[in-house]
């Protein structure tokens, strides 16, 4: 009977195990995780869990009893150091795991800040539950929070810290926040909204140094000469895929472990999914590396299908969400390369949808507090509908007409 070894206990790894059992796989399943906790939800780390609004046990996907009942072996605090493809065996310190199928769900790691005092006690990254628990030990003594990086993680943490009554400064190297992922219109909207809430946002700012005393940073210096007082620093400057182990056994890697639409790597019995992969998306007809929970969940079903002999493949439209204050941002599609952006609704009312077009057709949407209409656009993009931007820009356009055939 086949054995499956899954390296990584995040959303992708755990849900691959769940999907295998749901699909009728009866063989042995081993999950190896270098963390101390059963697989858990990660989005709340920068939101309600950071604000201490939900208990730690509420983050856990399934209880220990579930894994026992489903005959899924969870190996915590375990790191795979080497893999022998001739014997199909993976090795950790003091243990070995035989496999017929090997699944890489190794995720991504925070891009580290490389400068003196970056190892200070009050400088944090936000990737695992232990990061937030460490912050909780000090947060009651904080007053000034400096966030290096104006991406989604930084903005979510900013909103949480403002709600906790702290003074928040965001330092962004680009000329606007969210530059890599959204339009100038959305960047300005979120910049203005956070500013009104009390966040100070400094763009075109390069960190020149971290001024510390006794392993605690008390200010961040910028190339402009400005010093920003800080009791805590959170760094959110991107993530890098964890591909070192995959590279060590000769898997093809380029901005992640390369896979086809079936999540298969360059070695037939090895599959990969989630943040660590650059996977072919049949819907978009291109390779993508996506850092999102929906992507990991969708690919977990594909991996299970590939192992159990079914024909599911990776064809889901990329989508993502971010909660900040009372704003729910939902995104679908890939806006990169767009040449027009049309706003449906009133951007000043905090209820609108940004529609991104390329060569006259819709390629992506960003929705703020418009969940019902967002789902219509997401469905259209998922089905491969080619929606003309001229139709969307018509003043009489109604998103509900996408499926009714009227306009």
C-alpha positions in Angstrom: 0.0 0.0 0.0 1.4 3.4 -1.0 2.9 5.8 1.5 2.8 9.6 1.2 5.2 11.9 3.0 4.2 15.5 3.2 7.0 18.0 4.2 5.3 21.0 5.7 2.4 21.5 8.1 0.8 24.7 6.8 -2.4 25.1 4.9 -1.1 23.3 1.8 0.4 20.3 3.6 -2.4 19.7 6.1 -5.1 20.0 3.5 -3.3 17.6 1.2 -3.7 15.0 3.9 -7.3 15.9 4.4 -8.0 15.7 0.7 -6.3 12.3 0.4 -8.5 10.8 3.0 -11.6 12.4 1.4 -10.6 11.0 -2.0 -10.4 7.5 -0.6 -6.6 7.1 -0.2 -6.1 4.3 2.3 -2.3 4.3 2.5 0.0 5.7 5.1 0.3 9.5 5.4 3.1 11.3 7.3 3.2 15.0 7.8 6.5 16.4 8.9 6.5 19.9 10.4 9.3 21.9 12.0 6.8 23.8 14.1 5.6 22.9 17.6 1.9 23.2 16.9 -0.7 21.2 15.0 -1.5 22.8 11.6 -3.3 26.1 12.1 -5.0 29.0 10.3 -2.4 31.7 9.5 -4.5 34.7 8.3 -5.5 35.6 11.9 -1.9 36.0 12.9 -1.9 39.6 11.5 -5.4 40.3 12.6 -7.5 39.0 15.5 -4.9 36.7 17.1 -2.4 39.6 17.1 -5.0 41.7 18.8 -5.6 38.8 21.3 -9.2 38.6 20.4 -9.2 34.9 19.7 -7.6 32.1 21.7 -4.7 30.1 20.4 -6.6 26.9 20.4 -9.1 28.4 18.0 -6.4 28.6 15.3 -6.0 24.8 15.0 -7.5 23.1 12.0 -8.2 19.7 13.6 -7.7 18.2 17.0 -5.0 15.6 17.7 -7.9 13.0 17.9 -8.8 13.7 14.2 -5.3 12.8 13.0 -5.4 9.6 15.0 -8.8 8.7 13.8 -7.8 9.3 10.1 -4.5 7.5 10.6 -2.5 10.6 9.7 0.8 10.7 11.5 1.9 14.2 12.6 5.6 14.7 13.3 6.1 18.0 15.0 9.5 19.7 15.7 10.9 17.7 12.9 13.0 19.0 10.0 13.9 16.9 7.0 17.6 17.3 6.3 18.3 15.0 3.4 16.4 12.8 0.9 17.7 9.7 -0.9 15.8 9.2 -4.2 17.2 5.8 -4.8 15.6 4.4 -1.7 12.7 6.9 -1.5 13.7 7.8 2.0 13.8 11.2 3.8 16.0 11.7 6.8 15.7 14.0 9.9 17.8 14.1 13.0 17.1 10.7 14.5 14.3 9.5 12.2 13.7 8.4 8.6 10.6 8.3 6.5 10.0 6.0 3.6 7.7 7.2 0.8 6.1 6.3 -2.5 5.0 9.8 -3.0 6.7 12.9 -1.7 4.9 16.2 -1.3 6.8 19.5 -0.8 4.6 22.0 1.1 7.5 23.9 2.6 6.1 27.4 2.1 8.1 30.6 2.2 10.2 32.4 4.7 10.3 36.1 5.4 12.9 38.1 3.5 15.3 39.2 6.2 16.6 42.6 6.9 20.3 42.6 6.5 22.0 45.2 8.7 23.5 45.7 12.1 21.1 45.2 15.1 18.6 43.2 12.9 18.8 40.5 15.6 17.5 42.8 18.3 15.0 41.5 20.8 12.2 43.9 19.6 12.5 43.3 15.9 10.0 40.8 14.6 8.8 39.1 11.4 5.3 37.7 11.1 5.1 34.2 9.6 4.4 31.7 12.4 2.4 31.5 15.6 5.6 31.8 17.6 6.3 35.2 16.1 3.0 36.6 17.5 3.4 34.9 20.8 6.8 36.6 21.2 5.2 40.0 20.3 2.4 39.4 22.9 5.1 39.1 25.7 6.1 42.7 25.0 3.2 44.4 23.4 1.8 45.9 26.6 5.0 48.0 27.0 5.0 49.3 23.4 4.1 52.8 22.4 5.8 53.4 19.1 5.5 50.7 16.4 7.6 51.0 13.2 6.6 48.8 10.3 9.2 48.3 7.5 7.3 47.6 4.4 3.9 48.8 3.1 2.5 45.6 1.8 -0.7 43.8 3.0 1.0 42.3 6.1 2.2 45.7 7.1 -1.1 47.3 6.6 -3.0 44.6 8.4 -0.7 44.9 11.4 -1.0 48.7 11.2 -4.8 48.5 11.6 -4.4 46.0 14.5 -1.9 48.3 16.3 -4.1 51.4 15.8 -7.0 49.5 17.3 -4.8 48.7 20.3 -4.1 52.4 20.7 -0.5 52.5 19.6 1.4 55.0 17.5 2.2 53.4 14.1 4.7 54.5 11.4 5.0 52.7 8.1 8.3 53.0 6.2 8.0 52.1 2.5 10.9 52.1 0.0 8.7 52.6 -3.0 6.9 55.8 -4.0 3.5 54.3 -2.8 2.3 51.5 -0.6 1.1 48.3 -2.3 2.9 49.3 -5.5 3.7 45.7 -6.5 0.1 44.5 -6.3 -2.4 47.2 -7.1 -3.1 50.4 -8.9 -2.3 54.0 -7.8 -6.0 54.5 -7.2 -6.1 51.7 -4.6 -2.7 52.8 -3.1 -4.0 56.3 -2.6 -7.3 55.0 -1.1 -5.5 52.9 1.5 -2.8 55.5 2.2 -5.5 58.1 2.9 -7.6 55.7 5.0 -4.7 54.6 7.2 -3.6 58.2 7.5 -7.0 59.3 8.8 -6.8 56.5 11.3 -3.6 58.0 12.6 -0.9 55.9 10.8 2.1 57.9 9.6 3.2 56.6 6.2 6.6 57.6 4.8 7.2 56.6 1.2 10.4 56.8 -0.8 12.1 56.0 2.5 15.2 53.8 2.8 16.3 52.4 6.2 19.8 53.4 6.9 20.3 51.9 10.3 18.7 50.4 13.5 19.8 52.3 16.6 19.9 49.9 19.5 20.9 49.8 23.2 21.3 46.5 25.0 19.8 44.5 22.1 16.7 46.7 21.9 16.1 49.1 19.0 15.0 52.6 20.1 14.9 54.3 16.7 15.1 53.6 13.0 17.3 56.0 10.9 16.5 56.8 7.3 18.8 57.8 4.5 17.1 61.2 4.5 18.6 61.7 8.0 15.3 61.3 9.8 15.1 59.2 13.0 11.9 57.4 13.8 11.4 56.5 17.5 10.5 52.8 17.9 9.7 50.4 20.7 9.0 47.6 18.3 9.9 47.0 14.7 8.0 44.6 12.4 9.6 43.8 9.0 7.4 42.9 6.1 9.6 43.2 3.0 8.4 40.1 1.1 9.0 36.3 1.3 11.3 33.8 -0.4 10.2 30.3 -1.3 11.7 27.5 0.8 13.4 25.5 -2.0 16.8 24.5 -0.6 15.8 20.9 0.1 14.1 20.6 -3.3 17.3 21.9 -5.0 19.5 19.5 -3.1 17.8 16.5 -4.8 17.9 18.1 -8.2 14.3 19.3 -8.6 13.9 22.0 -11.2 13.4 25.3 -9.5 13.0 28.9 -10.7 11.3 31.4 -8.3 10.0 28.3 -6.6 9.7 24.6 -7.2 8.5 24.2 -10.8 5.4 22.1 -11.3 3.0 21.3 -14.1 -0.8 21.9 -13.9 -1.1 18.6 -11.9 1.4 19.9 -9.3 4.0 17.3 -10.4 7.6 18.3 -10.2 10.4 17.2 -12.6 10.6 13.9 -10.6 7.5 11.7 -11.3 6.7 10.7 -7.7 7.3 14.1 -6.2 4.7 16.8 -6.1 4.7 20.3 -4.7 2.2 23.0 -3.8 1.6 26.4 -2.1 4.0 29.3 -1.5 7.1 27.2 -2.3 6.0 26.5 -5.9 6.0 28.1 -9.3 3.1 26.2 -10.8 1.5 26.2 -14.2 -2.0 27.5 -14.2 -4.1 26.1 -17.0 -6.7 28.9 -16.8 -4.1 31.7 -17.3 -1.8 29.6 -19.4 1.3 30.6 -17.4 3.5 29.7 -14.5 2.8 31.6 -11.2 4.2 31.7 -7.7 1.3 32.8 -5.4 1.5 33.4 -1.7 -2.1 32.9 -0.7 -4.3 30.5 1.4 -6.8 30.0 -1.4 -4.0 28.9 -3.8 -2.7 26.4 -1.3 -6.1 25.0 -0.6 -6.9 24.6 -4.3 -3.6 22.9 -5.0 -4.0 20.5 -2.1 -7.0 19.0 -4.0 -4.9 18.8 -7.2 -2.1 17.0 -5.4 -4.5 14.5 -3.9 -6.1 13.9 -7.3 -2.7 13.3 -8.9 -1.8 10.7 -6.2 -5.2 8.9 -6.3 -5.3 8.8 -10.1 -7.9 11.4 -10.8 -7.6 14.2 -13.4 -8.1 17.4 -11.5 -5.6 20.1 -12.5 -4.6 23.6 -11.4 -7.0 26.0 -13.1 -8.4 28.2 -10.3 -8.3 32.0 -10.8 -5.9 33.5 -8.3 -7.7 35.3 -5.5 -6.9 36.8 -2.1 -8.3 38.9 0.7 -7.2 41.4 3.3 -9.1 42.8 6.3 -8.1 46.2 7.6 -10.3 48.1 10.1 -13.8 47.7 8.7 -12.6 47.3 5.1 -12.8 43.9 3.4 -10.5 43.9 0.3 -11.0 41.0 -2.1 -8.9 40.5 -5.2 -9.4 38.1 -8.1 -7.2 37.7 -11.2 -3.7 39.0 -11.9 -3.6 42.7 -12.5 0.1 42.8 -13.6 0.4 44.3 -17.0 -2.9 46.1 -17.0 -3.2 49.2 -19.1 -6.5 50.7 -17.7 -8.3 50.8 -14.4 -11.9 51.7 -14.1 -13.6 52.3 -10.7 -17.2 51.0 -10.3 -18.9 52.8 -7.4 -17.7 55.7 -5.2 -14.2 55.2 -4.0 -14.9 57.8 -1.3 -17.8 55.8 0.1 -15.5 52.8 0.8 -17.7 50.6 -1.4 -16.3 50.1 -4.9 -14.6 47.8 -7.3 -11.5 48.5 -9.3 -11.6 46.8 -12.7 -8.3 46.1 -14.4 -8.2 45.8 -18.2 -5.6 44.8 -20.7 -6.1 45.0 -24.5 -9.8 45.9 -23.9 -10.7 43.0 -21.7 -11.0 42.5 -17.9 -8.1 40.6 -16.3 -8.6 41.3 -12.6 -10.7 43.1 -9.9 -10.0 44.6 -6.5 -13.2 44.9 -4.4 -13.6 46.9 -1.2 -16.7 46.1 0.8 -18.6 44.8 -2.2 -18.5 41.0 -1.5 -21.7 40.1 -3.5 -20.5 41.8 -6.7 -17.0 40.6 -6.2 -18.2 37.0 -6.3 -19.9 37.7 -9.7 -16.6 39.0 -11.1 -14.6 36.2 -9.6 -17.0 33.7 -11.1 -16.7 35.3 -14.5 -12.9 35.3 -14.3 -12.9 31.7 -13.1 -15.0 30.6 -16.0 -12.7 32.3 -18.5 -15.3 34.9 -19.6 -13.8 37.7 -21.7 -15.6 40.8 -20.4 -15.0 43.9 -22.5 -13.9 46.9 -20.6 -16.2 49.1 -22.7 -19.1 47.1 -21.4 -18.0 47.6 -17.8 -17.4 51.3 -18.3 -20.9 51.8 -19.7 -22.8 53.9 -17.1 -25.8 51.5 -17.2 -23.6 48.4 -16.6 -24.8 46.2 -13.8 -22.5 43.4 -12.5 -25.4 41.1 -12.0 -25.9 41.2 -15.8 -22.7 39.2 -16.2 -24.7 36.0 -15.9 -28.1 37.2 -16.9 -27.1 38.1 -20.5 -28.4 41.7 -20.2 -26.6 44.9 -19.7 
